Amino acid sequence: MGGWFNKQINTIEDFKGLKMRIPGLGGKVLSKVGCAVTLTPGGEIFTNLERGVIDATEWVGPAHDMRMGFYKVAKFYYYPGWHEPGTYAEFIFNKKAYESLPKDLQALVDAACTDTENWILAQFEYQNAMALEELVTKHGVKLMKFPDDVMEKLSKINEEVLEEEAKKDPLAIKVHEDFKNFKKAIAGWALISEKAFYDQILQIKAVQK
């Protein structure tokens, strides 16, 4: 999700002076449009949002955000989460210990990581769907979409930030180029698979109304 806001975002100018908790690359992008980015620790976000120390925050998605209680102190819940378009888990272990294992045991570790990742993602999607429904229907959260022109401008600045960051490290350059190539390759398929499917569902719902 794009985050919780106590004011509406109608134009890119609305980010100027906005005090928002958003770390990482997303924070670097919003800094370029005049947002006062802060790195408030997770445990302090609710209180700071409640007291007006910050005007907005992003966290994860509906399931995690609902547990944090942000709906009690923020009016508007924006989407999409332009700053974090993908979700996956990280599995960290000692490389030397892993490489010392026989190939069959390495395969077991690989399979366990893959299975756990798939299970987590499935649970994440389901719980987000249930939580979003509750936030809107039970808690009266105002679900808002960032305007198209805002998204277009953020997208352009986002590309600039990615290019700047990639130049700082040879490995970052390699990863960035791989991501760009994958985006080009997957875009055409996504348009005629998932996007077309969801568009059809929305069209059917509109007719049923």
GUROLUM-522718 format. One record per residue: residue number from 1; x, y, z of N, C-alpha, C, O, CB in turn. Coordinates in steps of 0.02 Angstrom, whole numbers. Glycine has a CB too. Layout:
<sites>
   titi     n.c1     n.c2     n.c3    ca.c1    ca.c2    ca.c3     c.c1     c.c2     c.c3     o.c1     o.c2     o.c3    cb.c1    cb.c2    cb.c3
    NUM        X        Y        Z        X        Y        Z        X        Y        Z        X        Y        Z        X        Y        Z
...
</sites>
This chain:
<sites>
   titi     n.c1     n.c2     n.c3    ca.c1    ca.c2    ca.c3     c.c1     c.c2     c.c3     o.c1     o.c2     o.c3    cb.c1    cb.c2    cb.c3
      1       42      -60        0        0        0        0       44       63        0      102       61       20      -47        0       61
      2       14      118      -23       51      180      -29       60      218       36      104      259       42       18      224      -77
      3       17      203       85       25      234      150      -38      267      179      -89      273      145       78      284      146
      4      -32      288      241      -85      321      278      -71      395      281      -16      416      298      -93      291      349
      5     -122      435      263     -113      508      259     -168      544      297     -225      520      301     -111      531      186
      6     -151      601      325     -200      643      358     -220      702      315     -252      749      338     -174      667      425
      7     -201      700      252     -223      749      203     -224      715      135     -188      667      124     -176      812      201
      8     -267      738       91     -272      707       25     -214      728      -20     -188      783      -15     -338      726       -7
      9     -195      682      -64     -143      695     -113     -177      702     -181     -196      652     -212      -89      638     -114
     10     -185      763     -203     -218      776     -267     -168      793     -322     -180      780     -381     -268      833     -260
     11     -112      823     -303      -59      840     -351        8      825     -319       12      814     -259      -63      915     -374
     12       60      824     -359      127      811     -333      148      865     -284      190      854     -241      177      807     -391
     13      119      925     -290      135      981     -246      114      967     -174      141      996     -127      101     1045     -271
     14       66      922     -165       41      907      -98       92      871      -55       84      865        6      -22      866     -103
     15      145      846      -86      198      813      -48      246      864      -17      283      848       29      237      765      -93
     16      246      925      -43      292      976      -18      277      993       55      221     1013       72      289     1040      -61
     17      327      985       97      319     1000      168      285      946      208      280      950      269      282     1063      176
     18      259      894      174      225      839      208      276      799      249      327      777      222      189      794      157
     19      262      789      312      307      751      355      286      678      352      235      658      380      307      778      429
     20      326      637      318      307      567      308      361      519      328      420      529      313      289      555      236
     21      341      467      362      387      413      380      389      365      320      341      328      308      364      376      446
     22      444      365      284      453      319      228      528      311      215      561      358      193      417      346      164
     23      556      253      229      628      242      221      647      220      151      604      215      106      651      190      271
     24      711      206      141      735      176       79      728      219       17      728      281       20      699      113       68
     25      723      185      -39      720      219     -104      658      262     -110      659      315     -141      723      168     -160
     26      602      239      -81      541      278      -83      551      346      -50      526      397      -74      484      241      -50
     27      587      346        6      601      408       41      644      454       -1      633      515       -1      636      394      106
     28      692      426      -37      736      467      -80      695      500     -136      708      558     -155      792      424     -110
     29      646      463     -163      603      490     -216      562      548     -190      559      601     -220      557      435     -245
     30      529      538     -132      486      590     -105      525      651      -82      500      707      -83      444      563      -48
     31      587      640      -62      629      697      -43      639      744     -102      644      805      -93      698      673      -17
     32      642      716     -162      653      756     -222      592      799     -240      598      846     -280      670      711     -280
     33      534      784     -211      474      825     -225      457      868     -164      402      895     -160      414      780     -245
     34      504      873     -117      494      919      -61      464      889        1      448      925       49      453      974      -82
     35      455      823        3      427      790       62      479      789      118      538      777      106      404      718       45
     36      457      803      179      502      801      237      503      729      263      463      709      306      478      851      294
     37      549      690      236      553      618      251      584      606      319      635      637      337      593      581      197
     38      554      561      357      580      543      423      586      468      428      549      431      395      536      571      480
     39      632      443      469      643      372      477      621      350      547      658      316      582      717      354      467
     40      561      368      565      532      351      630      533      275      642      510      238      599      460      378      635
     41      560      252      699      559      180      715      487      154      717      441      191      734      594      167      782
     42      478       90      701      412       61      697      370       71      760      311       84      756      418      -11      683
     43      402       64      818      366       70      880      341      139      897      300      148      942      408       46      935
     44      365      190      861      346      259      875      298      289      823      275      345      830      408      301      879
     45      285      250      769      245      278      714      175      297      736      152      353      722      241      227      657
     46      140      253      771       71      267      790       66      331      831       25      374      817       41      208      829
     47      108      336      882      107      394      926      123      458      889       91      510      899      155      385      984
     48      173      455      846      193      515      807      138      536      758      128      595      746      257      501      770
     49      104      487      730       49      502      684      -10      532      723      -43      578      700       27      438      646
     50      -22      505      782      -77      528      824      -65      600      848     -112      639      851      -85      481      884
     51       -3      616      864       14      682      892       29      734      838       39      792      854       72      676      938
     52       31      713      776       45      760      722      119      773      710      137      819      674       12      824      736
     53      162      732      741      234      738      730      249      721      657      293      750      626      274      692      777
     54      211      674      630      214      658      559      143      663      530       94      655      567      245      587      546
     55      139      675      465       74      682      432       52      618      397       -6      609      381       76      739      383
     56      101      575      384       87      515      346      139      461      360      194      476      385       84      530      270
     57      122      400      344      169      345      352      152      288      305       94      280      286      170      319      425
     58      202      251      286      189      188      252      214      133      299      256      146      342      225      184      181
     59      189       73      289      213       17      331      219      -44      287      272      -55      257      164        3      390
     60      168      -85      282      173     -146      241      112     -152      196      114     -132      137      180     -209      285
     61       59     -180      224       -3     -191      187      -60     -195      237      -48     -189      297        0     -254      143
     62     -121     -204      214     -180     -203      258     -174     -246      321     -192     -223      375     -239     -225      219
     63     -151     -308      315     -148     -352      373     -102     -325      428     -121     -322      486     -124     -422      352
     64      -42     -305      408        6     -279      457      -14     -209      480       -6     -192      539       76     -277      427
     65      -40     -168      434      -59     -100      451     -117      -99      501     -119      -56      546      -79      -62      388
     66     -164     -146      494     -221     -148      539     -198     -165      610     -224     -138      659     -273     -200      515
     67     -150     -210      615     -123     -228      681      -90     -168      715      -90     -163      776      -73     -286      675
     68      -61     -124      674      -29      -64      701      -80      -12      723      -63       35      759       19      -35      650
     69     -143      -19      700     -195       27      721     -194       94      686     -223      142      712     -191       38      792
     70     -162       99      629     -156      163      595     -224      193      576     -231      254      572     -114      156      533
     71     -273      150      564     -340      174      545     -372      216      600     -419      253      586     -385      115      530
     72     -346      212      660     -373      251      716     -348      324      715     -378      367      746     -356      218      782
     73     -292      335      681     -262      402      684     -247      433      615     -218      487      612     -198      398      723
     74     -268      400      561     -257      428      494     -322      421      454     -358      372      461     -198      393      458
     75     -336      470      412     -399      472      376     -399      434      310     -448      401      293     -418      543      363
     76     -344      438      274     -343      413      206     -291      358      197     -234      364      220     -330      470      157
     77     -311      304      163     -267      247      150     -255      243       74     -301      226       37     -298      179      178
     78     -195      260       53     -180      266      -19     -149      204      -49     -112      166      -16     -135      324      -30
     79     -164      195     -113     -133      142     -152     -119      170     -222     -148      221     -240     -180       79     -156
     80      -75      139     -262      -38       78     -249       27       92     -211       47      149     -203      -22       42     -314
     81       59       38     -188      123       44     -154      179       50     -206      216        2     -218      136      -17     -107
     82      183      107     -237      230      119     -292      303      109     -272      345       92     -314      220      188     -320
     83      318      119     -209      387      117     -186      412       46     -170      472       35     -164      395      160     -124
     84      365       -2     -163      383      -71     -149      337     -117     -190      290     -146     -162      377      -87      -72
     85      349     -123     -254      303     -161     -297      306     -236     -290      263     -271     -316      317     -143     -368
     86      356     -262     -256      363     -335     -248      371     -355     -176      395     -316     -135      421     -360     -289
     87      351     -417     -160      357     -442      -92      390     -511      -92      370     -555     -131      287     -445      -58
     88      438     -520      -50      469     -586      -43      505     -589       24      521     -538       54      518     -601     -102
     89      517     -649       47      551     -659      110      626     -670       97      646     -690       42      522     -720      149
     90      666     -656      147      738     -668      141      757     -726      188      734     -729      245      779     -604      158
     91      800     -770      164      824     -825      205      900     -818      210      935     -822      160      804     -895      174
     92      924     -807      270      994     -791      280     1028     -846      320     1005     -864      375     1002     -723      315
     93     1082     -872      293     1121     -922      329     1194     -917      307     1210     -883      259     1094     -993      317
     94     1237     -950      344     1308     -946      332     1326     -979      265     1311    -1038      254     1347     -979      389
     95     1358     -942      221     1374     -968      155     1422    -1027      158     1413    -1076      122     1404     -913      112
     96     1473    -1023      200     1522    -1077      205     1489    -1140      232     1504    -1196      209     1580    -1057      250
     97     1444    -1132      280     1410    -1191      308     1365    -1222      255     1362    -1284      249     1367    -1171      371
     98     1332    -1180      216     1288    -1205      162     1329    -1243      110     1310    -1298       88     1250    -1147      129
     99     1385    -1213       89     1426    -1244       37     1461    -1308       61     1482    -1349       21     1478    -1195       13
    100     1467    -1315      127     1499    -1375      154     1451    -1435      155     1473    -1492      163     1524    -1362      225
    101     1387    -1422      145     1337    -1476      145     1342    -1518       81     1360    -1492       28     1267    -1447      154
    102     1324    -1582       85     1318    -1622       24     1264    -1592      -21     1220    -1556        3     1301    -1696       41
    103     1268    -1605      -86     1221    -1576     -134     1149    -1593     -118     1104    -1552     -129     1238    -1600     -203
    104     1137    -1653      -92     1067    -1671      -77     1039    -1630      -20      979    -1613      -20     1062    -1745      -61
    105     1081    -1614       29     1058    -1573       85     1051    -1500       64     1008    -1464       89     1106    -1580      145
    106     1094    -1477       19     1086    -1410       -8     1018    -1405      -44      983    -1354      -39     1144    -1393      -57
    107     1001    -1457      -80      937    -1458     -116      879    -1455      -68      828    -1424      -82      932    -1521     -160
    108      886    -1488      -10      833    -1486       41      825    -1416       69      769    -1392       79      849    -1536       98
    109      881    -1382       81      878    -1313      105      844    -1268       53      801    -1227       69      949    -1286      122
    110      864    -1277      -10      834    -1237      -64      759    -1249      -68      720    -1202      -75      867    -1255     -132
    111      739    -1313      -64      668    -1329      -69      629    -1301      -10      573    -1277      -18      659    -1405      -72
    112      659    -1305       51      625    -1279      110      615    -1203      105      562    -1177      123      666    -1296      174
    113      666    -1168       79      660    -1095       70      606    -1078       19      566    -1033       29      728    -1065       49
    114      606    -1115      -37      557    -1103      -89      486    -1115      -64      441    -1075      -77      571    -1146     -150
    115      477    -1171      -29      410    -1189       -4      386    -1138       47      328    -1118       47      411    -1259       26
    116      431    -1117       91      413    -1067      142      395    -1001      111      347     -968      132      471    -1058      192
    117      433     -980       60      419     -917       25      350     -919       -7      311     -872       -1      472     -903      -28
    118      334     -974      -40      269     -980      -73      212     -980      -22      160     -950      -34      266    -1045     -115
    119      223    -1013       34      171    -1015       87      161     -946      117      104     -924      127      191    -1065      142
    120      216     -910      130      211     -843      159      174     -796      112      130     -758      133      282     -815      175
    121      191     -799       48      159     -754       -1       84     -769       -6       44     -722      -11      192     -762      -70
    122       66     -833       -5       -4     -851       -9      -42     -825       52      -97     -798       45      -12     -927      -15
    123      -13     -833      111      -44     -808      172      -49     -732      172      -98     -703      193       -5     -832      234
    124        3     -701      147        7     -628      143      -50     -600      100      -84     -553      119       76     -605      114
    125      -60     -631       42     -113     -608       -3     -182     -618       28     -224     -573       26     -108     -646      -70
    126     -193     -676       57     -259     -691       87     -273     -643      145     -327     -613      148     -262     -763      111
    127     -226     -637      191     -237     -595      250     -245     -522      231     -283     -486      264     -179     -603      299
    128     -209     -499      180     -218     -430      157     -289     -418      130     -319     -367      143     -166     -413      103
    129     -314     -467       93     -381     -460       65     -433     -455      121     -478     -413      118     -397     -520       19
    130     -427     -499      171     -475     -499      227     -469     -434      268     -520     -405      288     -462     -560      272
    131     -407     -412      280     -396     -352      320     -422     -290      285     -450     -246      317     -322     -345      336
    132     -411     -285      219     -434     -226      182     -510     -222      185     -538     -167      193     -410     -229      108
    133     -543     -278      178     -616     -279      183     -639     -254      251     -687     -215      255     -643     -351      170
    134     -606     -275      303     -624     -254      371     -610     -179      381     -650     -144      412     -587     -295      423
    135     -553     -157      357     -535      -86      365     -587      -40      333     -606       11      361     -466      -72      335
    136     -610      -60      274     -658      -18      237     -728      -24      265     -761       27      276     -657      -37      164
    137     -752      -86      276     -822      -96      295     -835      -86      370     -888      -62      389     -844     -165      275
    138     -787     -106      411     -798     -102      484     -771      -37      514     -802       -8      558     -766     -161      517
    139     -713      -16      490     -680       42      520     -687      107      480     -663      160      500     -606       28      529
    140     -721      102      423     -735      162      384     -675      195      353     -676      256      342     -770      210      425
    141     -623      158      339     -563      186      309     -579      211      238     -614      178      200     -506      134      307
    142     -552      270      221     -562      299      155     -506      276      109     -450      300      113     -565      376      158
    143     -522      227       66     -473      200       20     -465      247      -39     -514      264      -72     -494      129       -3
    144     -403      269      -52     -390      320     -102     -337      296     -151     -289      262     -132     -369      386      -69
    145     -345      313     -214     -294      298     -265     -255      360     -281     -284      414     -291     -327      268     -329
    146     -189      354     -283     -149      411     -304     -169      431     -375     -176      388     -418      -73      395     -300
    147     -179      496     -387     -197      519     -455     -146      497     -507      -87      489     -491     -204      595     -456
    148     -169      486     -568     -125      461     -621      -66      507     -633      -10      484     -643     -165      453     -685
    149      -78      573     -633      -23      619     -646       29      618     -590       89      627     -603      -49      690     -656
    150        7      605     -529       54      599     -473       97      536     -482      157      538     -472       15      595     -405
    151       64      481     -502      101      419     -513      151      426     -570      206      399     -567       52      363     -528
    152      132      462     -622      177      472     -679      239      511     -659      295      494     -680      141      509     -736
    153      230      562     -618      287      602     -597      331      564     -548      392      568     -551      263      668     -564
    154      300      527     -503      338      486     -456      378      432     -493      435      417     -475      292      454     -403
    155      347      404     -545      380      352     -584      443      380     -618      495      347     -619      332      324     -637
    156      438      440     -645      495      471     -678      551      484     -628      609      470     -643      473      536     -712
    157      534      511     -570      585      525     -520      613      460     -492      673      457     -476      555      567     -462
    158      571      410     -487      593      345     -463      649      316     -507      698      289     -482      534      296     -460
    159      640      323     -572      690      299     -619      756      337     -610      810      308     -614      666      305     -691
    160      751      401     -597      810      442     -586      848      419     -524      909      412     -524      791      516     -580
    161      810      406     -470      841      384     -407      874      316     -416      929      305     -391      788      381     -352
    162      841      270     -451      869      203     -462      935      208     -501      983      173     -486      819      159     -500
    163      936      251     -552      997      259     -591     1053      288     -548     1110      266     -553      984      305     -652
    164     1036      336     -506     1086      367     -462     1114      317     -413     1175      314     -402     1056      426     -424
    165     1070      277     -383     1092      228     -334     1133      172     -365     1181      148     -336     1032      199     -297
    166     1113      151     -425     1147       96     -459     1219      113     -474     1263       70     -473     1110       78     -523
    167     1232      177     -489     1299      198     -508     1349      195     -450     1409      201     -461     1297      268     -536
    168     1324      186     -390     1367      187     -331     1404      122     -319     1451      119     -280     1326      203     -271
    169     1382       69     -354     1412        4     -340     1405      -42     -400     1351      -45     -430     1378      -28     -278
    170     1459      -78     -419     1456     -123     -478     1402     -176     -473     1368     -190     -522     1523     -157     -487
    171     1393     -205     -414     1341     -256     -405     1272     -225     -413     1227     -256     -442     1347     -290     -337
    172     1263     -164     -386     1199     -129     -392     1182     -116     -465     1124     -122     -486     1200      -63     -353
    173     1233      -99     -505     1222      -88     -576     1197     -152     -609     1150     -151     -649     1287      -64     -610
    174     1229     -208     -593     1210     -273     -622     1138     -291     -604     1099     -311     -647     1258     -328     -598
    175     1121     -283     -540     1053     -299     -517     1003     -253     -551      950     -276     -573     1048     -292     -441
    176     1019     -190     -555      973     -141     -585      960     -157     -658      903     -155     -681     1001      -70     -579
    177     1013     -174     -695     1005     -191     -766      963     -255     -774      922     -260     -820     1073     -199     -799
    178      975     -303     -731      935     -365     -733      862     -351     -721      818     -379     -756      961     -416     -682
    179      847     -308     -673      777     -290     -658      745     -255     -718      688     -270     -735      774     -246     -595
    180      782     -209     -748      754     -172     -805      739     -220     -864      687     -213     -897      804     -117     -828
    181      784     -267     -876      773     -314     -930      713     -359     -916      674     -375     -960      836     -358     -940
    182      705     -379     -852      649     -421     -834      583     -383     -841      533     -411     -865      657     -447     -762
    183      583     -320     -820      522     -279     -826      499     -275     -899      439     -279     -914      534     -208     -798
    184      547     -267     -945      530     -263    -1016      501     -330    -1039      453     -332    -1078      592     -244    -1058
    185      531     -384    -1016      510     -450    -1038      441     -469    -1012      402     -501    -1047      561     -502    -1018
    186      427     -450     -949      366     -473     -917      306     -428     -932      249     -450     -927      376     -476     -842
    187      319     -366     -952      264     -317     -960      212     -340    -1011      152     -337     -997      292     -251     -982
    188      234     -364    -1068      187     -385    -1120      143     -442    -1097       83     -442    -1110      224     -404    -1182
    189      172     -491    -1063      134     -548    -1039       85     -526     -985       27     -548     -984      181     -602    -1012
    190      107     -484     -939       64     -461     -885        1     -426     -910      -53     -433     -881      102     -415     -838
    191        9     -388     -964      -48     -351     -992     -103     -397    -1019     -162     -381    -1015      -25     -304    -1047
    192      -83     -454    -1047     -133     -499    -1077     -151     -557    -1031     -192     -600    -1048     -108     -526    -1143
    193     -120     -559     -971     -137     -612     -924     -172     -583     -863     -234     -580     -862      -73     -651     -902
    194     -135     -562     -814     -165     -539     -752     -206     -475     -761     -263     -471     -738     -112     -527     -700
    195     -177     -425     -795     -214     -362     -802     -279     -372     -841     -332     -346     -821     -170     -309     -837
    196     -276     -409     -895     -336     -421     -935     -389     -459     -894     -449     -445     -899     -319     -462     -998
    197     -367     -505     -852     -412     -544     -810     -447     -499     -759     -508     -502     -751     -374     -600     -774
    198     -408     -456     -725     -437     -412     -675     -482     -359     -707     -534     -341     -679     -381     -378     -634
    199     -463     -334     -765     -505     -286     -800     -573     -316     -817     -624     -283     -813     -470     -261     -865
    200     -572     -380     -837     -634     -414     -854     -679     -422     -793     -740     -414     -797     -619     -483     -885
    201     -648     -438     -736     -687     -445     -673     -721     -378     -656     -779     -377     -637     -641     -468     -616
    202     -683     -324     -662     -711     -258     -646     -767     -240     -694     -817     -209     -675     -656     -204     -648
    203     -760     -259     -757     -811     -245     -807     -876     -283     -791     -930     -256     -796     -787     -262     -878
    204     -869     -346     -772     -927     -387     -754     -962     -358     -693    -1023     -355     -690     -906     -459     -741
    205     -923     -337     -643     -952     -308     -582     -990     -244     -598    -1043     -231     -570     -898     -295     -530
    206     -962     -204     -643     -994     -141     -662    -1061     -154     -696    -1109     -118     -684     -948     -101     -708
    207    -1063     -205     -738    -1125     -222     -772    -1177     -248     -723    -1236     -232     -728    -1113     -275     -827
    208    -1155     -289     -674    -1200     -317     -625    -1232     -263     -581    -1288     -271     -557    -1163     -366     -582
    209    -1196     -208     -571    -1223     -153     -531    -1280     -118     -568    -1309      -71     -542    -1168     -103     -513
</sites>
